[in-house]
Amino acid sequence: MRDATFNGDKKAPMKSLMAAPEKRFVDYLTPKFPAWIEGYHLTLLTMPWSAGLIGFGMLAAGDVRWLHASSAMLILQWFTDCFDGALGRYRDTGIPRWGFYMDHFLDFVFMCSVFIGWSFLFGGTDRTLFWFMSLGMGALMINAFLSFGATGDFKITYLRTGPTEMRLFFVAINTSVAFFGVGFIEKTLPYVFVVFILTICVVVYRTQKYIWKMDMAEKESRMQKTAGKHLRPVSGAGGQKSA
């Protein structure tokens, strides 16, 4: 089995609105977890949270107040997602490769479940837009993984927004719909969809620009080394430099 250094568990510095208070909260609470709870337990809990989102979304089609339960799923997934890796690092019992794979695969499942749950509230074109937005969230995650493969830096915050801010935004949507109904969502959804697609384009453009600059810098360095080799004098017989 290949023995290589793995850096997937080392994310780039979080640059989002909630990053600092979230880190303080995680640092404070991590040592207080019971010994029988392992990080992988928390990772796998994303599966019932995802199922809850879909189930409560179906129930919300008959009574939008069920969206409060969907918000509880978002909060619970935020909690377990914060601590699954932190617990392993604190105890030095982590399984970083499995954690990287399973955590982010289940994050994708969870994000899709958010939009699947909402799709039960709408029909026609609106439901189609929600399905496409689910694919858009997948595109953002793929962008993060491909960027990590190309640069070695695992970045999950873009435009000062990270997973925590997204979950808060989703909770705000659930709360608004639970109190005021789906009418305002139906009116604004096409515009939100356009902004969402433009945001994806901006993120992908900035990512590829950063990777392009890295390639160009490395290319220039290689060319300078090659030019230096060609200009280096070669000693001939008798210690004389040959032409």
C-alpha positions in Angstrom: 0.0 0.0 0.0 1.3 3.4 -0.9 2.6 5.4 2.0 2.3 9.1 1.1 1.6 12.3 3.1 -2.0 13.3 3.0 -3.0 16.9 3.5 -6.8 16.7 2.8 -7.5 17.2 6.5 -5.6 20.5 6.5 -8.0 23.1 5.1 -6.8 26.5 3.9 -7.5 29.3 6.5 -11.2 29.9 6.7 -12.1 33.4 5.5 -15.7 33.8 6.3 -17.9 35.9 8.6 -18.5 33.1 11.1 -15.0 31.5 11.0 -13.5 33.1 14.1 -16.4 32.5 16.5 -16.9 29.0 15.2 -13.3 28.1 15.8 -13.5 29.4 19.4 -16.6 27.3 19.9 -15.0 24.1 18.5 -11.8 24.6 20.5 -13.8 25.0 23.7 -16.2 22.1 23.3 -13.9 19.5 21.6 -12.2 18.4 24.9 -15.6 17.9 26.6 -16.9 15.1 24.3 -17.5 11.7 26.0 -14.7 9.2 25.3 -17.1 6.8 23.6 -17.9 9.2 20.8 -15.5 9.0 17.9 -15.1 11.4 14.9 -16.4 8.8 12.5 -19.7 8.5 14.5 -20.3 12.2 13.9 -19.4 11.9 10.2 -22.0 9.1 9.7 -24.7 11.0 11.4 -25.0 13.1 8.2 -27.0 10.2 6.8 -30.0 10.5 9.2 -29.8 14.3 9.0 -30.1 14.0 5.2 -33.0 11.6 5.4 -34.7 14.0 7.8 -34.4 16.9 5.3 -36.1 14.9 2.6 -38.7 13.5 4.9 -39.6 16.8 6.5 -39.6 18.4 3.1 -42.3 16.0 2.0 -44.3 16.7 5.2 -43.8 20.5 4.6 -45.7 20.1 1.3 -48.8 19.7 3.5 -47.8 22.0 6.3 -44.9 24.4 5.9 -44.3 24.5 9.7 -42.4 21.2 9.2 -39.6 23.3 7.8 -38.7 24.2 11.4 -37.7 20.5 11.7 -35.7 20.8 8.5 -33.8 23.7 10.1 -33.1 21.4 13.1 -31.5 19.0 10.7 -29.3 21.8 9.3 -28.2 22.8 12.8 -27.5 19.2 13.9 -25.4 18.6 10.7 -23.5 21.8 11.3 -22.7 20.6 14.8 -21.5 17.1 13.9 -19.6 18.4 10.8 -17.7 20.9 13.0 -16.5 18.3 15.4 -15.9 15.1 13.4 -12.4 16.1 12.3 -11.7 18.2 15.3 -12.2 15.3 17.6 -9.8 13.0 15.7 -7.1 15.7 15.6 -7.5 16.5 19.3 -7.2 12.9 20.4 -4.8 11.9 17.6 -7.1 9.1 16.7 -8.3 10.5 13.4 -8.6 8.6 10.1 -8.0 11.5 7.8 -8.2 9.7 4.4 -11.5 8.0 5.2 -12.7 11.2 6.9 -11.9 13.3 3.9 -13.6 10.9 1.5 -16.7 10.1 3.6 -17.2 13.5 5.1 -17.2 15.3 1.8 -19.2 12.7 0.0 -21.9 12.9 2.7 -21.7 16.7 2.6 -22.7 16.5 -1.1 -25.5 14.1 -0.2 -26.7 16.6 2.5 -26.6 19.6 0.2 -28.6 17.8 -2.4 -31.1 16.8 0.3 -31.7 20.4 1.2 -32.8 21.2 -2.4 -34.7 17.9 -2.8 -36.6 18.7 0.4 -37.5 22.2 -0.9 -38.6 20.8 -4.3 -41.6 19.2 -2.7 -43.0 22.6 -2.0 -43.1 23.7 -5.6 -44.1 22.4 -9.0 -43.3 23.1 -12.7 -40.5 25.4 -13.5 -39.7 26.2 -9.9 -39.1 22.6 -9.0 -36.8 22.3 -12.0 -34.8 25.3 -10.9 -34.3 23.7 -7.5 -33.0 20.6 -9.1 -30.5 22.6 -11.1 -29.5 24.5 -8.0 -28.7 21.2 -6.4 -26.4 20.4 -9.3 -24.9 23.9 -8.9 -24.0 23.1 -5.3 -22.4 19.9 -6.6 -20.4 22.0 -9.1 -19.0 24.2 -6.2 -17.9 21.1 -4.3 -16.3 19.6 -7.4 -14.5 22.9 -7.9 -13.1 22.7 -4.4 -11.9 19.1 -4.8 -10.3 19.8 -8.2 -8.6 22.9 -6.9 -7.2 20.9 -4.0 -5.8 18.3 -6.5 -4.2 21.0 -8.6 -2.8 23.2 -5.9 -2.6 21.1 -2.7 -4.6 23.8 -0.8 -8.1 22.7 0.3 -10.2 25.8 0.2 -13.9 25.7 1.2 -14.7 29.4 1.6 -15.4 31.6 -1.3 -16.4 35.2 -1.5 -16.3 35.4 2.4 -18.9 32.6 2.5 -18.4 29.1 3.8 -20.5 26.1 4.8 -21.7 27.7 8.0 -22.9 30.8 6.3 -24.8 28.7 3.8 -26.5 26.7 6.5 -27.6 29.9 8.2 -29.0 31.1 4.9 -30.9 27.9 4.5 -32.3 28.2 8.0 -33.4 31.8 7.2 -35.2 30.5 4.1 -37.0 27.8 6.1 -38.1 30.2 8.8 -39.4 32.7 6.2 -41.4 30.1 4.3 -42.7 28.6 7.5 -44.1 32.0 8.6 -45.0 33.6 5.3 -45.5 30.8 2.8 -43.9 30.0 -0.5 -45.2 33.0 -2.4 -42.2 35.3 -2.1 -39.9 32.3 -3.0 -41.8 31.7 -6.2 -41.5 35.4 -7.1 -37.8 35.7 -6.4 -36.6 32.3 -7.4 -35.7 33.0 -11.1 -33.6 36.0 -10.0 -32.0 34.0 -7.2 -31.2 31.3 -9.7 -29.5 33.7 -12.0 -27.4 35.2 -9.2 -26.5 31.7 -8.0 -25.2 30.7 -11.5 -23.2 33.9 -11.8 -21.7 33.2 -8.4 -20.6 29.8 -9.6 -19.0 31.4 -12.7 -17.1 33.9 -10.6 -15.8 31.2 -8.2 -14.7 29.0 -11.1 -13.1 32.0 -12.9 -11.1 33.0 -9.9 -10.0 29.5 -9.2 -8.8 28.8 -12.7 -7.0 32.2 -12.7 -5.2 31.3 -9.5 -4.2 27.9 -10.9 -3.1 29.5 -14.2 -0.8 31.9 -12.4 0.8 29.0 -10.5 1.4 27.1 -13.8 2.9 30.2 -15.4 5.2 30.8 -12.5 6.4 27.2 -12.6 6.8 27.3 -16.4 8.9 30.5 -16.2 11.1 28.9 -13.5 11.6 25.8 -15.7 12.5 28.0 -18.7 15.0 30.0 -16.7 16.7 26.8 -15.5 16.8 25.4 -19.1 18.3 28.7 -20.4 20.9 28.6 -17.6 22.0 25.1 -18.6 22.4 26.2 -22.3 24.5 29.2 -21.4 26.7 27.4 -19.0 30.3 27.1 -20.4 31.7 23.6 -21.1 35.3 22.8 -20.3 37.4 21.3 -23.2 40.6 19.4 -23.2 43.5 20.9 -21.2 41.2 23.0 -19.1 40.4 25.4 -22.1 36.8 26.3 -22.6 35.4 24.9 -25.8 33.3 27.0 -28.2 
